[in-house]
Amino acid sequence: MLNSKKVKLAIAPIGWTNDDMPDLGGEITFEQCVSEMALAGFAGCEVGNKYPKDVAVLKHKLEVRGLQVCNAWFSSLLLSDGYDATIDAFIKHRDFLYEMGARVIGASEQGNSIQGKAVSIFENKPVYTQEQWALVAKGFNAMGALAREKDMFFTVHHHMGTGVQTAAEVDTLMEITDPNLVFLLFDTGHFAFAGEDSIAVLKKYVNRVKHVHLKSVRQKALEEAKAKNMSFLDCVRHGCFTVPGDGDYDFTPVFDILSANDYEGWIVVEAEQDPALANPFEYALLARNYIREKTGL
């Protein structure tokens, strides 16, 4: 069982409104989203584009619902916008999260990502050159140091369509970055989608995991998407992802490893779906009940 004094549960707004595909959940308001998160029994959330940008306003909207921000996605653009511009953007992002009370920053290098492009997610993923790895490592180490200045943790989100997608690429990232500065955001769904052994990765790096995303996959939908060479966004529309308690991913080993290693931090349900097909509140409640049953949280 996970320690309820050390582990908190959150949910991402992407099940209500998809920032990359605004038509998915375009009609759902910010207030409906966070109210349903709280009603489903979650203590925290990540941040979406519909969230108020003013810290005081956002804090009030969340506090009255018993929610707090635990993390927010940062698009690192080292390989497109360059080092200086990315570091400047990161500092602003860090300071916003710090003011919101978050102590984790989840980042992904998006400078040459194909996750938002209309190309097959199963082909043409970027593969970093030695020079690109060196720049990514330099940037991530610097962001990690900036995070630690405020007693925060910088975590890297391995993600489909990026240069940090496979288990081997995570190995490289972990080897060339400072273990005291750069940590891992472990995402069950992205490893399962990529066909990687998520449990082996978690066992190997559990002591560098500072944030966890729980996402299940529907294997039949994924196989159909592969057959049609779909883009990542089309895979989302096709229903390849779903929440814990649904789909074909076995979360029991994940919970067991986290528990055995005394994991401390947030566990976040993050499963992008079409809310017209998968009612966000009902799926949030499904996930919450499943996690309670499996972990005691």
N, C-alpha and C positions, 0 to 999 in steps of 0.2 A: 504494500500500500504506500502511496505517496504521502509525504508529510504535509498536512494542511497548514502548518505554521510556516512552511518554507515555499510551498508551491501555490500559485494563484492561477485561476482560470480566466482567460479572456477570449474574445472573438473578434474577427476582423469584419469591417463593414462591406467587404467585397461580395458577400452573399446577398446583400440588399441592393447595392449599386456598384457597378463595375467601372472604375475610373478609366480603363482602357477602351471600354465599349459603353459609352454613356447611355445608349438606348436600353441597355439591360438595367432595369430598375430606375429608369429616368424619372418615373412618376413618384418614387418613394422619397419622402422627405428625410432630412437629417434627424428630425425629432422622432419620427416613426422608427427609424433605424435604431437609435440609441435606447428608446423606450422598450423596444422588443428585445434588445440585448439584455437589459436589466430584468425584464419580465421572465426571460428564459433562465435566469439565474447566474449570469456571468458577473465577475467583479471588475473586469477591465475590457479595454478595446484598443485596437489600432486606429489609424487615422485615415479618413477618406477625403476626397476633394470637396464633398458637400459640408464638411465640418467648418464651423466658424474659424476664421483665421485669428481673431482677437483672443488672446490668452484668457483674459478675465471672463469673457462671454462663454468660451468653450468650457472653462473650469466650472462655471456655474451650471451650465446645461448638463454636464456629466455628474457633478457632485450631488445634485438633487435626485439623480437616479442611482446613486451609489456606485458609479463607475469611475475608473481612472484610466488615463492613457498609459499603455505599457511600452509602446514602440511605434515607429512610423517608418515606412519605406523611404530609403534614400537612393536615388539614382545617381551612382557615381559615373562621371563622364570623362574619366582620365584619358581614354583612348579616342575621344572625339574633341572635347572642349579643352583638354589639357590639364596639367597638374594645378596650376595656380587658381584657375576658375573653379575647379572642382573643390579644392580646399576651402575657398571662400564660401561656396554654396553649402558645404558641409558644416562650417562653423555656424551659419544662420540656422540650419536644420537642428544641429546639436543644442543650440541655445533655446530654441522653441521647445524642444522635447524636455529639456532640463526644467524650464519654467512650468511645464505641464506636469512635472513630477516623475517623468519616465527616467529610467536608468539604463535603458538598452536602446541601441540604434542599429537597425537592420539595413544593410546596404547590399547593392548588387551592381556590378560594373555593366553599364548599359551603353557604353560608347560604340560597340559594334554588335549589340544584341539583335537577334532576329525575332524575339518573342512577340513583338508588336507588328511584324511585317506580314504581308500577304504571301508568304512562302512556306513551304513544308517545314514543320518543326522537326521532322525526322531526318532532314537533310540540311546541308549547308550551315550547320552551327559553326560559330567562330572557333578557331583553334589558335591560341596565342603563340606568337613567336617568342623567342627568348627575350627580345627587347620589350615586348608587350608585357610579359610576365614581370620583368624587372620594374616597369613603370607601375603596374598594378600593385606589386609588393611595396614599392616606395610610398605610393599613395595610401594604401591601406594601413601601413605602419604609422604613417603620419596622422591619419584619421583616428587610429587607435590611441595614439598618444594624446590627441586633442580630447578624445572621450574620457580618458583617464584623468585629465586635468579637472574634470567635474565629477569624478567618481562614477563614471558611466562606462558601459561596455560596448565596444564596437564589434558587431557580428556580421559575418558575410553570409548572405542568403544564396546558396547554390540554387541555380534556376535553369529550367529548360530554355534553350536558345541562346545561352551565354557561354563564355569561356570557362566558367566554373559550373559544370553540369554533371560530369561523371565522377565516380569515386576516385579515379586516378587523378583527375583535375583537383579534387578536394585535397588529395594527398600532396600534390605539388604546392597548392596554396598554403597548406599547413606547414610544409617544410621550409618555404621561403619567407614566411612572415614571422614576426616576433610573437611567441606564445603568450607573452605577458600583455600584448596589445591587441592582437587580432584573434577573434573567437568565431565560433561557428553558429549560425542559425540553422538548426537541423529541421528539415522539412520532409515529412514522410511521403507526401504526394509527389514531390518532384523526383525523388529517388525512385519511387515505384514507376512513375511515368517513363523515366529514363532507362528502366530495366536494370537498375543497380541494386545491390544488396544493402538495403538501408540499415539492417540490423548490424552487419559487419562494420559499417562506417560508424554507427553510433557507439558500438563497443570500443572501437579504436580511439574515438575522439570525445568520448562522453565528458572528460574533464576539461575540454575546451568549448563545450556546448553551453551557451548562456541564454539561449532562447529556443523555443520549440514551436513549430507549426504542425498541427495535426490535420492531415488532409487524406481522404481515402480516394481510391480510383475505382471506376467501373470498368472491369477488364474487357467486357464485350464492346463497350463504346470505344475504348482505346484501340482495340484490334480493328474496328471499323474505321477509325480515324487514320490508323497506319495504312490500311488498304487504300484509302483515298488520298493519302499524302496531305492531310489537312495542315493548315497553319495552327499555331498555338491558340489563337483567339477562336478559330473555328472549332478546335477541340473542346474549348470551354463551352461554346454554344451547343456542342454535340453531347455534352453531359459526361465528359471523361472524369471529372472530379466530383466528389461528394464529401459529406461530413463523416466523422467517426460514427459508427453505428449503422452505416449504410455502405454499400460497395463491397470491395473484395480485399481490402487491406486488413491484416491482422495486427492490431495495436498492442496486444498483450505483451509481446517481447519488448516493445518500446517502454511500456510502463514498468516492466520488471527491471530493465537496465537502469532507467532513471531512478527508480526506488533503491536499487542495490548500491547505487553510487551517490545517494543522498543529494539528488538534484535540487537546486534551489533557484527559483525564478518563475517566470511565466510560462504557461502552456496555453497556446492560442489555437482555437479552431479557425482555420482559414481555408475555405473551400469555395472557389468561385463557380457559381452556377447561374443559370437564367432564372431569376426570381418568378417569372411567369410560369415556369415549369416546376420549380422547387421552392415552395413558399418559405421565405427566409426565416420567419418565426418558428414554423413547424420543424424545419431542419435544425435550427439552433437548439430547440428544445430536445429533439432527438439526440443530438450530439451531447448536450448537457447531461441527459439521463444516462446515456451510455458511459460517459466518463465517470459519473458517480458510481455506477454499478461496477465498473472495472477497477477503480482506484480508491473509492471511498471519499473522494474529494467532493 
